[in-house]
Amino acid sequence: MTKQFYNNITPIQPAPVIERFAFTTGQAGRNYERERVKSLRDFDLEFHTFNNLKRYFYSAFLIAQNYV
């Protein structure tokens, strides 16, 4: 019953991104795309750095618990 139910669920479509089509033609569009990709990449770097720090501190916390 549940297997059949879950197999029939249609995936949720993501909402359309409006701001992507602010510039679509010419040099303005290329500049816009380049800046957008750069900002996405910077966010990705910050995000992964934050996650690695979290993992590092959590493992240090787990190791320190062995000595309490």
PDB file of N, CA, C, O and CB in Angstrom:
ATOM      1  N   MET A   1       0.844  -1.210   0.000  1.00  0.00           N
ATOM      2  CA  MET A   1       0.000   0.000   0.000  1.00  0.00           C
ATOM      3  C   MET A   1       0.873   1.251   0.000  1.00  0.00           C
ATOM      4  O   MET A   1       0.741   2.120  -0.863  1.00  0.00           O
ATOM      5  CB  MET A   1      -0.951   0.011   1.230  1.00  0.00           C
ATOM      6  N   THR A   2       1.775   1.326   0.996  1.00  0.00           N
ATOM      7  CA  THR A   2       2.605   2.538   1.065  1.00  0.00           C
ATOM      8  C   THR A   2       3.572   2.604  -0.110  1.00  0.00           C
ATOM      9  O   THR A   2       3.846   3.685  -0.633  1.00  0.00           O
ATOM     10  CB  THR A   2       3.385   2.585   2.390  1.00  0.00           C
ATOM     11  N   LYS A   3       4.094   1.437  -0.531  1.00  0.00           N
ATOM     12  CA  LYS A   3       5.032   1.437  -1.651  1.00  0.00           C
ATOM     13  C   LYS A   3       4.347   1.979  -2.906  1.00  0.00           C
ATOM     14  O   LYS A   3       4.904   2.809  -3.626  1.00  0.00           O
ATOM     15  CB  LYS A   3       5.581   0.012  -1.905  1.00  0.00           C
ATOM     16  N   GLN A   4       3.130   1.492  -3.153  1.00  0.00           N
ATOM     17  CA  GLN A   4       2.400   1.962  -4.318  1.00  0.00           C
ATOM     18  C   GLN A   4       2.103   3.458  -4.192  1.00  0.00           C
ATOM     19  O   GLN A   4       2.167   4.196  -5.175  1.00  0.00           O
ATOM     20  CB  GLN A   4       1.097   1.165  -4.493  1.00  0.00           C
ATOM     21  N   PHE A   5       1.780   3.894  -2.978  1.00  0.00           N
ATOM     22  CA  PHE A   5       1.470   5.306  -2.766  1.00  0.00           C
ATOM     23  C   PHE A   5       2.685   6.177  -3.070  1.00  0.00           C
ATOM     24  O   PHE A   5       2.574   7.183  -3.770  1.00  0.00           O
ATOM     25  CB  PHE A   5       0.996   5.542  -1.325  1.00  0.00           C
ATOM     26  N   TYR A   6       3.853   5.785  -2.538  1.00  0.00           N
ATOM     27  CA  TYR A   6       5.035   6.619  -2.734  1.00  0.00           C
ATOM     28  C   TYR A   6       5.525   6.579  -4.175  1.00  0.00           C
ATOM     29  O   TYR A   6       6.133   7.542  -4.642  1.00  0.00           O
ATOM     30  CB  TYR A   6       6.146   6.178  -1.801  1.00  0.00           C
ATOM     31  N   ASN A   7       5.276   5.498  -4.880  1.00  0.00           N
ATOM     32  CA  ASN A   7       5.704   5.444  -6.268  1.00  0.00           C
ATOM     33  C   ASN A   7       4.882   6.370  -7.149  1.00  0.00           C
ATOM     34  O   ASN A   7       5.331   6.742  -8.233  1.00  0.00           O
ATOM     35  CB  ASN A   7       5.615   4.027  -6.784  1.00  0.00           C
ATOM     36  N   ASN A   8       3.693   6.749  -6.710  1.00  0.00           N
ATOM     37  CA  ASN A   8       2.823   7.577  -7.540  1.00  0.00           C
ATOM     38  C   ASN A   8       2.984   9.063  -7.266  1.00  0.00           C
ATOM     39  O   ASN A   8       2.320   9.882  -7.901  1.00  0.00           O
ATOM     40  CB  ASN A   8       1.391   7.182  -7.329  1.00  0.00           C
ATOM     41  N   ILE A   9       3.860   9.428  -6.324  1.00  0.00           N
ATOM     42  CA  ILE A   9       4.027  10.848  -6.023  1.00  0.00           C
ATOM     43  C   ILE A   9       4.797  11.528  -7.145  1.00  0.00           C
ATOM     44  O   ILE A   9       5.856  11.052  -7.555  1.00  0.00           O
ATOM     45  CB  ILE A   9       4.753  11.043  -4.673  1.00  0.00           C
ATOM     46  N   THR A  10       4.270  12.632  -7.637  1.00  0.00           N
ATOM     47  CA  THR A  10       4.998  13.379  -8.666  1.00  0.00           C
ATOM     48  C   THR A  10       5.957  14.341  -7.979  1.00  0.00           C
ATOM     49  O   THR A  10       5.590  14.965  -6.984  1.00  0.00           O
ATOM     50  CB  THR A  10       4.016  14.148  -9.612  1.00  0.00           C
ATOM     51  N   PRO A  11       7.173  14.472  -8.487  1.00  0.00           N
ATOM     52  CA  PRO A  11       8.141  15.366  -7.847  1.00  0.00           C
ATOM     53  C   PRO A  11       7.694  16.818  -7.929  1.00  0.00           C
ATOM     54  O   PRO A  11       7.071  17.234  -8.906  1.00  0.00           O
ATOM     55  CB  PRO A  11       9.517  15.210  -8.491  1.00  0.00           C
ATOM     56  N   ILE A  12       8.016  17.577  -6.901  1.00  0.00           N
ATOM     57  CA  ILE A  12       7.643  18.988  -6.863  1.00  0.00           C
ATOM     58  C   ILE A  12       8.569  19.776  -7.780  1.00  0.00           C
ATOM     59  O   ILE A  12       9.791  19.662  -7.689  1.00  0.00           O
ATOM     60  CB  ILE A  12       7.702  19.542  -5.412  1.00  0.00           C
ATOM     61  N   GLN A  13       7.985  20.565  -8.651  1.00  0.00           N
ATOM     62  CA  GLN A  13       8.801  21.361  -9.564  1.00  0.00           C
ATOM     63  C   GLN A  13       9.315  22.600  -8.842  1.00  0.00           C
ATOM     64  O   GLN A  13       8.571  23.216  -8.079  1.00  0.00           O
ATOM     65  CB  GLN A  13       7.992  21.759 -10.822  1.00  0.00           C
ATOM     66  N   PRO A  14      10.588  22.982  -9.069  1.00  0.00           N
ATOM     67  CA  PRO A  14      11.094  24.208  -8.453  1.00  0.00           C
ATOM     68  C   PRO A  14      10.426  25.438  -9.056  1.00  0.00           C
ATOM     69  O   PRO A  14      10.054  25.448 -10.230  1.00  0.00           O
ATOM     70  CB  PRO A  14      12.615  24.301  -8.617  1.00  0.00           C
ATOM     71  N   ALA A  15      10.281  26.466  -8.239  1.00  0.00           N
ATOM     72  CA  ALA A  15       9.671  27.699  -8.726  1.00  0.00           C
ATOM     73  C   ALA A  15      10.583  28.340  -9.764  1.00  0.00           C
ATOM     74  O   ALA A  15      11.803  28.259  -9.626  1.00  0.00           O
ATOM     75  CB  ALA A  15       9.393  28.681  -7.559  1.00  0.00           C
ATOM     76  N   PRO A  16      10.040  28.967 -10.785  1.00  0.00           N
ATOM     77  CA  PRO A  16      10.885  29.611 -11.792  1.00  0.00           C
ATOM     78  C   PRO A  16      11.654  30.779 -11.195  1.00  0.00           C
ATOM     79  O   PRO A  16      11.126  31.535 -10.380  1.00  0.00           O
ATOM     80  CB  PRO A  16      10.039  30.090 -12.973  1.00  0.00           C
ATOM     81  N   VAL A  17      12.893  30.917 -11.607  1.00  0.00           N
ATOM     82  CA  VAL A  17      13.728  32.001 -11.104  1.00  0.00           C
ATOM     83  C   VAL A  17      13.543  33.199 -12.024  1.00  0.00           C
ATOM     84  O   VAL A  17      13.939  33.163 -13.189  1.00  0.00           O
ATOM     85  CB  VAL A  17      15.234  31.575 -11.020  1.00  0.00           C
ATOM     86  N   ILE A  18      12.938  34.263 -11.496  1.00  0.00           N
ATOM     87  CA  ILE A  18      12.614  35.412 -12.332  1.00  0.00           C
ATOM     88  C   ILE A  18      13.867  36.233 -12.637  1.00  0.00           C
ATOM     89  O   ILE A  18      14.057  36.684 -13.767  1.00  0.00           O
ATOM     90  CB  ILE A  18      11.558  36.289 -11.648  1.00  0.00           C
ATOM     91  N   GLU A  19      14.730  36.428 -11.617  1.00  0.00           N
ATOM     92  CA  GLU A  19      15.824  37.374 -11.784  1.00  0.00           C
ATOM     93  C   GLU A  19      16.846  36.882 -12.796  1.00  0.00           C
ATOM     94  O   GLU A  19      17.673  37.668 -13.258  1.00  0.00           O
ATOM     95  CB  GLU A  19      16.498  37.631 -10.454  1.00  0.00           C
ATOM     96  N   ARG A  20      16.812  35.599 -13.153  1.00  0.00           N
ATOM     97  CA  ARG A  20      17.753  35.093 -14.139  1.00  0.00           C
ATOM     98  C   ARG A  20      17.523  35.752 -15.493  1.00  0.00           C
ATOM     99  O   ARG A  20      18.458  35.860 -16.287  1.00  0.00           O
ATOM    100  CB  ARG A  20      17.634  33.575 -14.260  1.00  0.00           C
ATOM    101  N   PHE A  21      16.316  36.188 -15.770  1.00  0.00           N
ATOM    102  CA  PHE A  21      15.994  36.744 -17.069  1.00  0.00           C
ATOM    103  C   PHE A  21      15.982  38.268 -17.055  1.00  0.00           C
ATOM    104  O   PHE A  21      15.354  38.898 -17.906  1.00  0.00           O
ATOM    105  CB  PHE A  21      14.660  36.224 -17.533  1.00  0.00           C
ATOM    106  N   ALA A  22      16.684  38.858 -16.080  1.00  0.00           N
ATOM    107  CA  ALA A  22      16.748  40.316 -16.050  1.00  0.00           C
ATOM    108  C   ALA A  22      17.449  40.832 -17.306  1.00  0.00           C
ATOM    109  O   ALA A  22      16.959  41.749 -17.966  1.00  0.00           O
ATOM    110  CB  ALA A  22      17.482  40.805 -14.778  1.00  0.00           C
ATOM    111  N   PHE A  23      18.610  40.230 -17.633  1.00  0.00           N
ATOM    112  CA  PHE A  23      19.267  40.535 -18.903  1.00  0.00           C
ATOM    113  C   PHE A  23      19.413  39.226 -19.658  1.00  0.00           C
ATOM    114  O   PHE A  23      19.895  38.240 -19.100  1.00  0.00           O
ATOM    115  CB  PHE A  23      20.663  41.236 -18.690  1.00  0.00           C
ATOM    116  N   THR A  24      19.009  39.205 -20.897  1.00  0.00           N
ATOM    117  CA  THR A  24      19.161  37.967 -21.660  1.00  0.00           C
ATOM    118  C   THR A  24      19.986  38.162 -22.917  1.00  0.00           C
ATOM    119  O   THR A  24      20.427  37.179 -23.514  1.00  0.00           O
ATOM    120  CB  THR A  24      17.808  37.415 -22.026  1.00  0.00           C
ATOM    121  N   THR A  25      20.208  39.401 -23.339  1.00  0.00           N
ATOM    122  CA  THR A  25      20.871  39.582 -24.631  1.00  0.00           C
ATOM    123  C   THR A  25      22.105  40.451 -24.474  1.00  0.00           C
ATOM    124  O   THR A  25      22.172  41.315 -23.600  1.00  0.00           O
ATOM    125  CB  THR A  25      19.908  40.204 -25.656  1.00  0.00           C
ATOM    126  N   GLY A  26      23.074  40.208 -25.332  1.00  0.00           N
ATOM    127  CA  GLY A  26      24.208  41.121 -25.477  1.00  0.00           C
ATOM    128  C   GLY A  26      25.188  41.057 -24.329  1.00  0.00           C
ATOM    129  O   GLY A  26      25.208  40.108 -23.544  1.00  0.00           O
ATOM    130  N   GLN A  27      26.009  42.104 -24.253  1.00  0.00           N
ATOM    131  CA  GLN A  27      27.085  42.147 -23.269  1.00  0.00           C
ATOM    132  C   GLN A  27      26.538  42.248 -21.845  1.00  0.00           C
ATOM    133  O   GLN A  27      27.135  41.716 -20.909  1.00  0.00           O
ATOM    134  CB  GLN A  27      28.014  43.324 -23.558  1.00  0.00           C
ATOM    135  N   ALA A  28      25.409  42.928 -21.682  1.00  0.00           N
ATOM    136  CA  ALA A  28      24.823  43.047 -20.349  1.00  0.00           C
ATOM    137  C   ALA A  28      24.471  41.662 -19.810  1.00  0.00           C
ATOM    138  O   ALA A  28      24.711  41.376 -18.636  1.00  0.00           O
ATOM    139  CB  ALA A  28      23.567  43.954 -20.382  1.00  0.00           C
ATOM    140  N   GLY A  29      23.910  40.809 -20.648  1.00  0.00           N
ATOM    141  CA  GLY A  29      23.551  39.473 -20.211  1.00  0.00           C
ATOM    142  C   GLY A  29      24.770  38.654 -19.836  1.00  0.00           C
ATOM    143  O   GLY A  29      24.747  37.905 -18.859  1.00  0.00           O
ATOM    144  N   ARG A  30      25.841  38.797 -20.617  1.00  0.00           N
ATOM    145  CA  ARG A  30      27.049  38.024 -20.306  1.00  0.00           C
ATOM    146  C   ARG A  30      27.662  38.496 -18.998  1.00  0.00           C
ATOM    147  O   ARG A  30      28.097  37.676 -18.188  1.00  0.00           O
ATOM    148  CB  ARG A  30      28.079  38.141 -21.443  1.00  0.00           C
ATOM    149  N   ASN A  31      27.703  39.819 -18.776  1.00  0.00           N
ATOM    150  CA  ASN A  31      28.231  40.325 -17.510  1.00  0.00           C
ATOM    151  C   ASN A  31      27.393  39.822 -16.341  1.00  0.00           C
ATOM    152  O   ASN A  31      27.921  39.409 -15.308  1.00  0.00           O
ATOM    153  CB  ASN A  31      28.266  41.863 -17.515  1.00  0.00           C
ATOM    154  N   TYR A  32      26.071  39.865 -16.527  1.00  0.00           N
ATOM    155  CA  TYR A  32      25.169  39.429 -15.457  1.00  0.00           C
ATOM    156  C   TYR A  32      25.412  37.964 -15.111  1.00  0.00           C
ATOM    157  O   TYR A  32      25.502  37.604 -13.938  1.00  0.00           O
ATOM    158  CB  TYR A  32      23.700  39.640 -15.869  1.00  0.00           C
ATOM    159  N   GLU A  33      25.518  37.116 -16.145  1.00  0.00           N
ATOM    160  CA  GLU A  33      25.738  35.695 -15.897  1.00  0.00           C
ATOM    161  C   GLU A  33      27.067  35.468 -15.195  1.00  0.00           C
ATOM    162  O   GLU A  33      27.159  34.643 -14.286  1.00  0.00           O
ATOM    163  CB  GLU A  33      25.693  34.908 -17.206  1.00  0.00           C
ATOM    164  N   ARG A  34      28.105  36.203 -15.614  1.00  0.00           N
ATOM    165  CA  ARG A  34      29.417  35.994 -15.011  1.00  0.00           C
ATOM    166  C   ARG A  34      29.381  36.365 -13.529  1.00  0.00           C
ATOM    167  O   ARG A  34      29.895  35.627 -12.689  1.00  0.00           O
ATOM    168  CB  ARG A  34      30.492  36.820 -15.748  1.00  0.00           C
ATOM    169  N   GLU A  35      28.773  37.510 -13.211  1.00  0.00           N
ATOM    170  CA  GLU A  35      28.698  37.926 -11.805  1.00  0.00           C
ATOM    171  C   GLU A  35      27.872  36.939 -10.985  1.00  0.00           C
ATOM    172  O   GLU A  35      28.198  36.644  -9.835  1.00  0.00           O
ATOM    173  CB  GLU A  35      28.095  39.338 -11.693  1.00  0.00           C
ATOM    174  N   ARG A  36      26.792  36.431 -11.595  1.00  0.00           N
ATOM    175  CA  ARG A  36      25.931  35.496 -10.873  1.00  0.00           C
ATOM    176  C   ARG A  36      26.700  34.222 -10.542  1.00  0.00           C
ATOM    177  O   ARG A  36      26.610  33.706  -9.428  1.00  0.00           O
ATOM    178  CB  ARG A  36      24.671  35.163 -11.701  1.00  0.00           C
ATOM    179  N   VAL A  37      27.457  33.719 -11.515  1.00  0.00           N
ATOM    180  CA  VAL A  37      28.208  32.487 -11.282  1.00  0.00           C
ATOM    181  C   VAL A  37      29.293  32.723 -10.243  1.00  0.00           C
ATOM    182  O   VAL A  37      29.551  31.858  -9.406  1.00  0.00           O
ATOM    183  CB  VAL A  37      28.826  31.968 -12.594  1.00  0.00           C
ATOM    184  N   LYS A  38      29.933  33.897 -10.289  1.00  0.00           N
ATOM    185  CA  LYS A  38      30.984  34.179  -9.309  1.00  0.00           C
ATOM    186  C   LYS A  38      30.401  34.237  -7.902  1.00  0.00           C
ATOM    187  O   LYS A  38      30.998  33.711  -6.962  1.00  0.00           O
ATOM    188  CB  LYS A  38      31.697  35.502  -9.644  1.00  0.00           C
ATOM    189  N   SER A  39      29.235  34.873  -7.748  1.00  0.00           N
ATOM    190  CA  SER A  39      28.657  34.975  -6.408  1.00  0.00           C
ATOM    191  C   SER A  39      28.220  33.598  -5.916  1.00  0.00           C
ATOM    192  O   SER A  39      28.359  33.293  -4.731  1.00  0.00           O
ATOM    193  CB  SER A  39      27.460  35.952  -6.403  1.00  0.00           C
ATOM    194  N   LEU A  40      27.691  32.758  -6.818  1.00  0.00           N
ATOM    195  CA  LEU A  40      27.317  31.408  -6.409  1.00  0.00           C
ATOM    196  C   LEU A  40      28.539  30.623  -5.958  1.00  0.00           C
ATOM    197  O   LEU A  40      28.481  29.884  -4.975  1.00  0.00           O
ATOM    198  CB  LEU A  40      26.613  30.676  -7.554  1.00  0.00           C
ATOM    199  N   ARG A  41      29.658  30.786  -6.687  1.00  0.00           N
ATOM    200  CA  ARG A  41      30.862  30.038  -6.333  1.00  0.00           C
ATOM    201  C   ARG A  41      31.407  30.513  -4.985  1.00  0.00           C
ATOM    202  O   ARG A  41      31.855  29.698  -4.179  1.00  0.00           O
ATOM    203  CB  ARG A  41      31.938  30.190  -7.430  1.00  0.00           C
ATOM    204  N   ASP A  42      31.372  31.820  -4.736  1.00  0.00           N
ATOM    205  CA  ASP A  42      31.857  32.335  -3.457  1.00  0.00           C
ATOM    206  C   ASP A  42      30.994  31.814  -2.314  1.00  0.00           C
ATOM    207  O   ASP A  42      31.508  31.433  -1.262  1.00  0.00           O
ATOM    208  CB  ASP A  42      31.867  33.876  -3.460  1.00  0.00           C
ATOM    209  N   PHE A  43      29.681  31.800  -2.527  1.00  0.00           N
ATOM    210  CA  PHE A  43      28.801  31.273  -1.490  1.00  0.00           C
ATOM    211  C   PHE A  43      29.125  29.811  -1.214  1.00  0.00           C
ATOM    212  O   PHE A  43      29.136  29.379  -0.061  1.00  0.00           O
ATOM    213  CB  PHE A  43      27.327  31.427  -1.900  1.00  0.00           C
ATOM    214  N   ASP A  44      29.392  29.042  -2.286  1.00  0.00           N
ATOM    215  CA  ASP A  44      29.707  27.632  -2.125  1.00  0.00           C
ATOM    216  C   ASP A  44      30.975  27.457  -1.300  1.00  0.00           C
ATOM    217  O   ASP A  44      31.031  26.595  -0.423  1.00  0.00           O
ATOM    218  CB  ASP A  44      29.862  26.957  -3.491  1.00  0.00           C
ATOM    219  N   LEU A  45      31.997  28.273  -1.576  1.00  0.00           N
ATOM    220  CA  LEU A  45      33.248  28.170  -0.831  1.00  0.00           C
ATOM    221  C   LEU A  45      33.017  28.477   0.643  1.00  0.00           C
ATOM    222  O   LEU A  45      33.496  27.753   1.516  1.00  0.00           O
ATOM    223  CB  LEU A  45      34.305  29.120  -1.415  1.00  0.00           C
ATOM    224  N   GLU A  46      32.277  29.559   0.921  1.00  0.00           N
ATOM    225  CA  GLU A  46      32.014  29.913   2.316  1.00  0.00           C
ATOM    226  C   GLU A  46      31.231  28.808   3.017  1.00  0.00           C
ATOM    227  O   GLU A  46      31.511  28.466   4.166  1.00  0.00           O
ATOM    228  CB  GLU A  46      31.244  31.242   2.398  1.00  0.00           C
ATOM    229  N   PHE A  47      30.258  28.261   2.320  1.00  0.00           N
ATOM    230  CA  PHE A  47      29.412  27.231   2.918  1.00  0.00           C
ATOM    231  C   PHE A  47      30.244  26.009   3.293  1.00  0.00           C
ATOM    232  O   PHE A  47      30.108  25.474   4.393  1.00  0.00           O
ATOM    233  CB  PHE A  47      28.283  26.832   1.954  1.00  0.00           C
ATOM    234  N   HIS A  48      31.116  25.562   2.364  1.00  0.00           N
ATOM    235  CA  HIS A  48      31.895  24.363   2.644  1.00  0.00           C
ATOM    236  C   HIS A  48      32.938  24.618   3.719  1.00  0.00           C
ATOM    237  O   HIS A  48      33.225  23.732   4.523  1.00  0.00           O
ATOM    238  CB  HIS A  48      32.567  23.860   1.377  1.00  0.00           C
ATOM    239  N   THR A  49      33.511  25.823   3.746  1.00  0.00           N
ATOM    240  CA  THR A  49      34.456  26.148   4.811  1.00  0.00           C
ATOM    241  C   THR A  49      33.751  26.078   6.162  1.00  0.00           C
ATOM    242  O   THR A  49      34.293  25.537   7.126  1.00  0.00           O
ATOM    243  CB  THR A  49      35.075  27.552   4.591  1.00  0.00           C
ATOM    244  N   PHE A  50      32.542  26.627   6.225  1.00  0.00           N
ATOM    245  CA  PHE A  50      31.774  26.603   7.469  1.00  0.00           C
ATOM    246  C   PHE A  50      31.486  25.168   7.897  1.00  0.00           C
ATOM    247  O   PHE A  50      31.595  24.835   9.077  1.00  0.00           O
ATOM    248  CB  PHE A  50      30.460  27.382   7.307  1.00  0.00           C
ATOM    249  N   ASN A  51      31.118  24.319   6.939  1.00  0.00           N
ATOM    250  CA  ASN A  51      30.816  22.930   7.283  1.00  0.00           C
ATOM    251  C   ASN A  51      32.050  22.197   7.773  1.00  0.00           C
ATOM    252  O   ASN A  51      31.962  21.395   8.702  1.00  0.00           O
ATOM    253  CB  ASN A  51      30.226  22.203   6.086  1.00  0.00           C
ATOM    254  N   ASN A  52      33.210  22.460   7.159  1.00  0.00           N
ATOM    255  CA  ASN A  52      34.433  21.803   7.602  1.00  0.00           C
ATOM    256  C   ASN A  52      34.796  22.249   9.007  1.00  0.00           C
ATOM    257  O   ASN A  52      35.250  21.437   9.814  1.00  0.00           O
ATOM    258  CB  ASN A  52      35.584  22.096   6.638  1.00  0.00           C
ATOM    259  N   LEU A  53      34.603  23.531   9.314  1.00  0.00           N
ATOM    260  CA  LEU A  53      34.883  24.012  10.665  1.00  0.00           C
ATOM    261  C   LEU A  53      33.954  23.341  11.674  1.00  0.00           C
ATOM    262  O   LEU A  53      34.387  22.920  12.747  1.00  0.00           O
ATOM    263  CB  LEU A  53      34.732  25.545  10.737  1.00  0.00           C
ATOM    264  N   LYS A  54      32.672  23.245  11.318  1.00  0.00           N
ATOM    265  CA  LYS A  54      31.736  22.574  12.217  1.00  0.00           C
ATOM    266  C   LYS A  54      32.183  21.141  12.487  1.00  0.00           C
ATOM    267  O   LYS A  54      32.163  20.679  13.628  1.00  0.00           O
ATOM    268  CB  LYS A  54      30.318  22.585  11.624  1.00  0.00           C
ATOM    269  N   ARG A  55      32.587  20.440  11.422  1.00  0.00           N
ATOM    270  CA  ARG A  55      33.001  19.051  11.579  1.00  0.00           C
ATOM    271  C   ARG A  55      34.242  18.961  12.455  1.00  0.00           C
ATOM    272  O   ARG A  55      34.356  18.067  13.293  1.00  0.00           O
ATOM    273  CB  ARG A  55      33.266  18.408  10.212  1.00  0.00           C
ATOM    274  N   TYR A  56      35.171  19.891  12.257  1.00  0.00           N
ATOM    275  CA  TYR A  56      36.412  19.894  13.028  1.00  0.00           C
ATOM    276  C   TYR A  56      36.130  20.099  14.517  1.00  0.00           C
ATOM    277  O   TYR A  56      36.641  19.363  15.361  1.00  0.00           O
ATOM    278  CB  TYR A  56      37.361  20.988  12.512  1.00  0.00           C
ATOM    279  N   PHE A  57      35.309  21.106  14.829  1.00  0.00           N
ATOM    280  CA  PHE A  57      35.041  21.386  16.237  1.00  0.00           C
ATOM    281  C   PHE A  57      34.236  20.267  16.878  1.00  0.00           C
ATOM    282  O   PHE A  57      34.433  19.949  18.051  1.00  0.00           O
ATOM    283  CB  PHE A  57      34.303  22.710  16.384  1.00  0.00           C
ATOM    284  N   TYR A  58      33.331  19.670  16.112  1.00  0.00           N
ATOM    285  CA  TYR A  58      32.531  18.595  16.691  1.00  0.00           C
ATOM    286  C   TYR A  58      33.405  17.377  16.984  1.00  0.00           C
ATOM    287  O   TYR A  58      33.241  16.731  18.019  1.00  0.00           O
ATOM    288  CB  TYR A  58      31.376  18.213  15.746  1.00  0.00           C
ATOM    289  N   SER A  59      34.334  17.059  16.075  1.00  0.00           N
ATOM    290  CA  SER A  59      35.202  15.914  16.344  1.00  0.00           C
ATOM    291  C   SER A  59      36.122  16.212  17.522  1.00  0.00           C
ATOM    292  O   SER A  59      36.416  15.316  18.312  1.00  0.00           O
ATOM    293  CB  SER A  59      36.031  15.554  15.094  1.00  0.00           C
ATOM    294  N   ALA A  60      36.586  17.466  17.654  1.00  0.00           N
ATOM    295  CA  ALA A  60      37.404  17.828  18.815  1.00  0.00           C
ATOM    296  C   ALA A  60      36.594  17.661  20.097  1.00  0.00           C
ATOM    297  O   ALA A  60      37.118  17.213  21.116  1.00  0.00           O
ATOM    298  CB  ALA A  60      37.922  19.284  18.690  1.00  0.00           C
ATOM    299  N   PHE A  61      35.313  18.024  20.039  1.00  0.00           N
ATOM    300  CA  PHE A  61      34.434  17.866  21.200  1.00  0.00           C
ATOM    301  C   PHE A  61      34.278  16.392  21.567  1.00  0.00           C
ATOM    302  O   PHE A  61      34.314  16.033  22.744  1.00  0.00           O
ATOM    303  CB  PHE A  61      33.056  18.490  20.920  1.00  0.00           C
ATOM    304  N   LEU A  62      34.106  15.539  20.555  1.00  0.00           N
ATOM    305  CA  LEU A  62      33.957  14.112  20.829  1.00  0.00           C
ATOM    306  C   LEU A  62      35.235  13.531  21.420  1.00  0.00           C
ATOM    307  O   LEU A  62      35.181  12.712  22.337  1.00  0.00           O
ATOM    308  CB  LEU A  62      33.581  13.360  19.551  1.00  0.00           C
ATOM    309  N   ILE A  63      36.385  13.953  20.898  1.00  0.00           N
ATOM    310  CA  ILE A  63      37.652  13.437  21.423  1.00  0.00           C
ATOM    311  C   ILE A  63      37.847  13.905  22.860  1.00  0.00           C
ATOM    312  O   ILE A  63      38.293  13.133  23.708  1.00  0.00           O
ATOM    313  CB  ILE A  63      38.842  13.893  20.540  1.00  0.00           C
ATOM    314  N   ALA A  64      37.514  15.172  23.140  1.00  0.00           N
ATOM    315  CA  ALA A  64      37.717  15.706  24.489  1.00  0.00           C
ATOM    316  C   ALA A  64      36.842  14.977  25.495  1.00  0.00           C
ATOM    317  O   ALA A  64      37.206  14.886  26.667  1.00  0.00           O
ATOM    318  CB  ALA A  64      37.420  17.210  24.525  1.00  0.00           C
ATOM    319  N   GLN A  65      35.703  14.459  25.071  1.00  0.00           N
ATOM    320  CA  GLN A  65      34.825  13.757  26.011  1.00  0.00           C
ATOM    321  C   GLN A  65      35.486  12.504  26.577  1.00  0.00           C
ATOM    322  O   GLN A  65      35.130  12.055  27.667  1.00  0.00           O
ATOM    323  CB  GLN A  65      33.515  13.384  25.327  1.00  0.00           C
ATOM    324  N   ASN A  66      36.443  11.936  25.848  1.00  0.00           N
ATOM    325  CA  ASN A  66      37.105  10.728  26.340  1.00  0.00           C
ATOM    326  C   ASN A  66      37.985  11.017  27.545  1.00  0.00           C
ATOM    327  O   ASN A  66      38.328  10.101  28.293  1.00  0.00           O
ATOM    328  CB  ASN A  66      37.936  10.098  25.236  1.00  0.00           C
ATOM    329  N   TYR A  67      38.354  12.276  27.744  1.00  0.00           N
ATOM    330  CA  TYR A  67      39.295  12.613  28.811  1.00  0.00           C
ATOM    331  C   TYR A  67      38.608  13.277  29.997  1.00  0.00           C
ATOM    332  O   TYR A  67      39.281  13.699  30.938  1.00  0.00           O
ATOM    333  CB  TYR A  67      40.381  13.522  28.277  1.00  0.00           C
ATOM    334  N   VAL A  68      37.281  13.379  29.971  1.00  0.00           N
ATOM    335  CA  VAL A  68      36.571  14.009  31.095  1.00  0.00           C
ATOM    336  C   VAL A  68      36.274  12.952  32.150  1.00  0.00           C
ATOM    337  O   VAL A  68      35.682  13.262  33.183  1.00  0.00           O
ATOM    338  CB  VAL A  68      35.250  14.697  30.616  1.00  0.00           C
TER     339      VAL A  68
END
